Amino acid sequence: MKRLLFLILTGLLALLFLVTMWRDTDREWTHYQRRFLKTLARDERRGVTGGIKQIIVADLHRVDRCTTCHLAIDKPQLALGEEPFMAHPGKFLDWHPPEKFGCTVCHGGQGLATEVAAAHGDVPDWEEPLLRGPLVQASCRQCHGNLSAIAEYAPQLVKGRELFKAKGCYGCHTVKDFGQTISQDLTEVGSKSYQLIEADFEMMKPPHDRIHWFMQKLRNPRTLNPGVRPEQLPPGEEEVFPTAMPNFGLAEDDIQALTVYLLSLTASNLPVSYVIPGVPEPEPVYASQVEKGQAVFRKFGCTACHGLNGVGGRRNWNAGLGEEVPSLMYAKAYYGNHVDDLKELIRHGRQPVPRANASRPNPALYMPAWKDRISEEELDALVAYLFSLADRLPTSPTPIEPAKTAN
């Protein structure tokens, strides 16, 4: 009886072994390889072999198996007009040899995986999904310190950086010790875990990844942070205001460019031999003090709260003056004879902002202190620009109170 049981179990083990071997010949990647090999003539098959292929890049601690399916990536003479059988565009592989860079350091995804969804990072809990299309330009910033030098190859990355400045993002966010601390530090937002960037996927439809979270946040910030009224909270809990981030009304192309830039803000962990250091850009020359002050206004992100050209109108929940960040158009009317007071306000800020309703929480936006960031020369130019805004007023209505001209 024991011998019979032993023979049965041995037979079952052998059967399981054969089934496993058969299944191993029917993997997803084997279908792609067979399909590609069928398109090749006999003489074209030289040097094209089957099996799992991998690139080991010891310097980057990466193992990439992407070429298991992308068999023609470095063989343009064999490429077909469809993925995954296309050659890599341009001369990027000449500049970035696969044996030195691999694939995922630029393109993202999961290098060790051999199934399409997993390899592209389109699976739960993988935080580096494939950077499709123009999004791959985000990777260029890991090595290239001067973006202007690669503008031809990474136009969306360069555009995103300029939009980040133009929309005043530095007024609330810090990037590498520049900017303010009203909101989250974005220095490594492109590589931080979802928990650290406070990515709440509850308010958005799948796919739930960093890329689509950035896009949704830029498209309409309030959809991800709508706020919570007191009646919706347990007794004793404080009201939560909606996000103070403005809806900039961005076009889809601008959203994509800003997403590329945000994805490029990653922790720098590449070996020095991979990095091309940036060279400081020359200081611009301005035709007037007012023109320089306008550049300072843009540089420090004042636009984000005070609006384009200081016209105001940004929503600031429970702040005085109609729950809005006030206009700066009347700065000259109140500080024309008290320039030092205006400079002190800019240097030291005002926090918290006076509340419209004392029983509700403090407004999220406030006037931050710039004393450690702005030079006296820049401060003089900024004041000149703020005073020049009065010349743009078509009429002279009753201005706002001086104590609330900036928050």
C-alpha positions in Angstrom: 0.0 0.0 0.0 2.8 2.4 0.9 4.6 1.6 -2.4 1.4 2.3 -4.3 0.9 5.6 -2.5 4.6 6.5 -3.2 4.1 5.7 -7.0 0.9 7.8 -7.1 2.6 10.8 -5.4 5.6 10.5 -7.6 3.4 10.5 -10.7 1.6 13.5 -9.5 4.8 15.3 -8.9 6.1 14.5 -12.3 2.8 15.7 -13.8 3.0 19.0 -11.9 6.6 19.4 -13.2 5.5 18.8 -16.8 2.6 21.3 -16.4 5.0 23.9 -15.0 7.4 23.4 -17.9 4.5 23.8 -20.4 3.2 26.9 -18.7 6.7 28.4 -18.7 6.7 28.1 -22.5 3.5 30.0 -22.7 4.3 33.2 -20.9 3.2 36.6 -22.1 6.7 37.5 -23.3 7.0 34.3 -25.3 4.1 35.3 -27.5 5.8 38.6 -28.4 9.0 36.8 -29.2 7.4 34.2 -31.4 5.4 36.9 -33.2 8.5 39.0 -33.8 10.7 36.1 -35.0 8.0 35.1 -37.5 8.5 38.4 -39.3 12.2 37.9 -39.8 13.8 36.3 -42.8 16.4 33.5 -42.2 19.4 35.8 -42.6 17.8 38.4 -40.3 17.6 36.0 -37.4 21.3 36.0 -36.8 22.0 37.6 -33.4 18.3 37.5 -32.5 17.7 34.9 -29.9 14.8 34.0 -27.6 14.5 33.7 -23.8 14.5 36.3 -21.1 17.0 39.1 -21.7 18.3 41.5 -19.1 20.6 44.4 -18.7 22.4 44.6 -15.4 23.6 48.1 -14.5 25.6 47.7 -11.3 26.3 51.5 -10.9 22.5 52.2 -10.7 21.6 49.0 -8.9 19.1 48.1 -11.6 18.2 45.0 -13.6 16.1 45.7 -16.6 14.3 43.0 -18.7 12.5 45.4 -21.1 14.4 44.1 -24.1 12.8 40.7 -23.6 9.7 42.1 -25.5 11.3 45.2 -27.1 13.5 43.1 -29.3 14.1 45.8 -32.0 14.8 48.7 -29.6 18.5 48.9 -30.8 17.9 47.2 -34.2 16.3 49.8 -36.5 16.8 47.6 -39.5 14.5 45.0 -38.0 11.9 47.3 -36.5 8.2 47.1 -37.3 5.6 49.9 -37.2 4.1 48.9 -33.9 5.0 48.4 -30.3 6.8 46.6 -28.8 8.7 46.0 -32.1 9.8 49.6 -32.7 13.4 51.0 -32.6 14.3 53.7 -30.1 13.7 57.1 -31.7 16.6 59.6 -32.3 20.1 59.0 -31.3 19.4 58.7 -27.6 20.9 55.2 -27.3 24.1 56.5 -28.8 24.2 59.1 -26.0 22.8 56.8 -23.3 24.2 53.3 -24.0 21.8 50.7 -22.6 24.7 48.8 -20.8 25.4 52.0 -18.8 21.9 53.4 -18.3 19.5 50.5 -18.8 15.8 51.4 -19.5 13.9 52.1 -16.3 16.2 54.9 -15.1 14.7 57.1 -17.8 11.4 55.4 -18.7 10.2 54.2 -15.3 8.4 50.9 -14.9 9.4 47.7 -13.1 12.6 46.4 -14.7 12.5 42.8 -13.3 9.0 42.1 -14.4 8.2 40.2 -17.6 4.5 40.7 -17.9 3.3 43.9 -19.6 1.2 45.4 -16.8 3.8 44.7 -14.2 6.7 45.8 -16.4 5.0 49.1 -17.2 4.2 49.6 -13.5 0.5 49.6 -14.1 -0.1 47.5 -10.9 -1.2 48.5 -7.4 1.5 49.8 -5.0 4.2 50.4 -7.7 5.1 54.0 -7.4 7.2 54.4 -10.6 4.8 53.8 -13.5 6.0 54.0 -17.1 6.6 57.6 -18.3 4.7 57.6 -21.5 5.2 60.1 -24.4 6.4 63.5 -23.3 6.4 62.5 -19.6 9.7 60.7 -20.1 11.3 64.1 -20.4 11.1 64.4 -16.6 14.0 61.9 -16.3 16.4 64.3 -18.1 16.7 66.5 -15.0 18.4 63.6 -13.1 21.6 64.1 -15.0 21.3 67.4 -16.9 21.8 70.5 -14.6 21.2 73.0 -17.4 17.7 72.5 -18.8 18.2 75.2 -21.4 21.0 73.1 -23.0 18.5 70.2 -23.6 15.5 72.3 -24.5 15.4 70.8 -28.0 14.9 67.3 -26.5 12.9 68.2 -23.4 10.6 71.1 -24.4 7.8 70.1 -22.0 10.2 69.9 -19.1 11.5 73.4 -19.8 8.0 74.7 -20.4 6.9 73.2 -17.1 9.7 74.9 -15.2 8.8 78.3 -16.7 5.1 77.7 -15.9 6.0 76.9 -12.3 7.7 80.3 -12.0 5.0 82.2 -13.9 2.1 80.8 -11.9 3.8 81.8 -8.6 4.3 78.4 -7.2 7.4 79.5 -5.3 5.1 81.8 -3.2 3.8 78.7 -1.3 6.1 75.8 -2.2 9.8 75.3 -1.7 12.2 73.6 -4.2 15.7 73.0 -3.0 15.6 75.7 -0.3 14.1 78.3 -2.5 10.5 79.4 -2.1 8.1 79.5 0.9 6.8 77.0 3.4 3.0 77.8 3.3 2.5 74.5 1.6 4.4 71.3 0.9 8.1 71.2 0.1 8.3 69.9 -3.5 12.0 69.3 -3.6 11.6 65.5 -4.0 7.9 65.3 -4.8 8.6 63.2 -8.0 10.1 60.4 -5.9 8.5 60.6 -2.5 6.1 57.9 -1.4 2.4 58.6 -1.9 1.9 59.0 1.9 4.6 61.7 2.1 3.1 63.8 -0.8 -0.3 63.3 0.8 -1.8 61.8 -2.3 -5.4 61.0 -1.4 -6.8 58.8 -4.2 -10.2 58.6 -2.5 -11.5 61.6 -4.5 -10.2 60.5 -7.9 -11.0 57.8 -10.4 -8.3 55.2 -11.3 -5.5 54.9 -12.3 -4.2 55.8 -8.9 -0.7 56.8 -9.5 1.6 59.8 -9.0 1.2 61.0 -12.6 -2.6 61.2 -12.6 -2.7 62.6 -9.1 -0.5 65.5 -10.2 -2.7 66.1 -13.3 -5.9 66.1 -11.3 -4.4 68.4 -8.7 -3.4 70.9 -11.4 -6.6 70.5 -13.3 -8.9 71.3 -10.3 -7.3 71.3 -6.8 -10.6 71.3 -4.9 -11.7 67.9 -6.3 -8.9 66.3 -4.3 -9.2 68.6 -1.2 -12.8 69.7 -1.0 -12.7 70.5 2.8 -15.0 69.2 5.6 -17.7 71.3 7.2 -18.2 71.0 11.1 -21.5 69.2 10.7 -19.8 66.5 8.8 -17.2 65.8 11.5 -17.5 64.1 14.9 -18.3 66.4 17.8 -15.4 68.6 18.9 -13.5 68.2 15.6 -12.5 71.5 13.8 -13.7 72.5 10.3 -11.3 71.7 7.5 -11.2 74.3 4.7 -10.9 73.4 1.0 -7.4 73.6 -0.5 -6.1 77.1 -0.8 -4.4 76.3 -4.0 -6.0 78.3 -6.8 -7.6 76.8 -9.9 -5.3 78.4 -12.5 -7.6 77.3 -15.4 -4.7 75.5 -17.1 -4.9 74.1 -20.6 -4.2 70.4 -20.9 -0.9 71.0 -22.5 0.1 73.2 -19.6 -1.0 70.6 -17.1 1.1 68.0 -18.9 4.2 70.3 -18.9 3.8 71.1 -15.2 3.4 67.4 -14.5 6.6 66.7 -16.3 8.4 69.3 -14.2 7.0 67.9 -10.9 8.0 64.4 -11.9 11.5 65.7 -12.5 11.8 66.8 -8.9 13.4 63.7 -7.5 16.0 62.7 -5.0 19.4 62.8 -6.6 21.0 59.4 -6.1 22.9 58.9 -9.4 26.7 58.5 -9.4 28.7 61.6 -10.0 29.9 60.2 -13.4 26.3 60.4 -14.7 25.7 64.0 -13.8 26.4 67.0 -16.0 26.5 70.0 -13.5 24.5 73.1 -14.2 26.2 76.4 -15.0 24.7 79.5 -13.3 22.6 81.5 -15.8 23.7 85.1 -16.4 21.9 87.8 -14.5 19.4 89.6 -16.7 19.7 93.4 -17.4 16.6 95.5 -16.7 15.7 98.7 -18.3 14.2 100.2 -15.1 13.7 99.7 -11.4 10.1 98.9 -12.1 10.9 96.3 -14.6 13.3 94.7 -12.2 10.7 94.8 -9.5 8.2 93.0 -11.7 10.9 90.2 -12.1 11.3 90.1 -8.3 7.5 89.8 -8.0 7.5 86.8 -10.4 10.7 85.3 -8.9 9.3 85.0 -5.4 5.9 83.7 -6.5 3.7 86.6 -5.4 1.4 85.9 -8.3 0.1 82.7 -6.7 -1.7 84.6 -4.0 -2.0 88.2 -5.2 -2.9 87.3 -8.8 -1.3 88.4 -12.1 0.1 91.9 -11.8 -1.1 92.0 -8.1 -4.8 92.3 -8.9 -5.8 89.9 -6.1 -8.9 87.8 -6.1 -7.4 84.5 -4.9 -9.8 82.7 -2.5 -8.7 82.5 1.1 -11.3 80.9 3.3 -12.4 82.9 6.4 -10.0 85.8 5.6 -11.3 89.4 5.9 -12.2 91.4 2.8 -14.6 88.9 1.3 -12.4 85.8 2.0 -10.0 86.8 -0.8 -6.3 87.7 -0.9 -6.5 91.5 -1.4 -5.2 93.5 -4.4 -1.9 95.3 -4.3 -3.1 98.0 -6.7 -3.5 100.4 -3.8 -0.1 99.8 -2.2 1.1 103.3 -3.1 -2.1 104.9 -1.7 -1.4 103.6 1.8 2.4 103.2 1.8 3.5 106.0 -0.4 4.6 108.0 2.6 5.4 105.0 4.7 7.8 102.9 2.6 9.6 101.5 5.6 6.3 100.1 6.9 5.7 98.3 3.6 9.2 96.9 3.7 8.8 95.6 7.2 5.6 93.9 6.2 7.4 92.1 3.3 10.3 91.2 5.5 8.4 89.9 8.5 5.1 88.9 6.9 1.7 88.7 8.7 0.6 85.5 10.3 -2.1 84.7 11.0 -4.3 86.8 8.7 -7.3 88.5 10.4 -10.3 86.2 10.3 -13.7 87.1 9.0 -15.3 84.9 11.6 -13.4 84.5 14.9 -15.2 81.1 15.6 -13.8 79.5 12.4 -10.2 78.4 11.8 -7.4 80.6 10.6 -7.2 81.1 6.8 -4.7 78.8 5.0 -2.9 81.6 3.1 -0.9 84.3 4.9 1.8 86.7 4.2 5.1 84.8 4.8 8.3 86.4 5.9 10.8 87.1 3.1 13.6 88.6 5.2 15.9 85.6 4.8 15.2 85.3 1.0 15.0 88.7 -0.5 17.9 91.2 -0.7 17.6 94.9 0.0 18.2 95.6 -3.6 15.4 93.3 -4.7 13.2 94.7 -2.0 13.7 98.3 -3.3 12.8 97.2 -6.8 9.8 95.3 -5.6 8.4 98.4 -3.8 9.0 100.4 -6.9 7.0 97.9 -8.9 4.1 97.8 -6.3 3.8 101.6 -6.4 3.7 101.5 -10.2 0.5 99.4 -10.1 -1.4 102.5 -9.1 -0.8 104.0 -12.6 -2.9 101.1 -14.0 -6.0 102.0 -12.1 -8.7 103.5 -14.4 -10.4 105.3 -11.6 -9.8 106.1 -7.9 -12.4 104.2 -5.9 -12.2 104.0 -2.1 -9.1 101.8 -1.4 -9.0 99.0 1.1 -7.7 99.3 4.7 -4.0 99.7 5.0 -3.7 96.9 7.7 -5.0 94.4 5.2 -3.3 95.4 2.0 -1.2 92.2 2.0 -1.8 88.8 3.5 
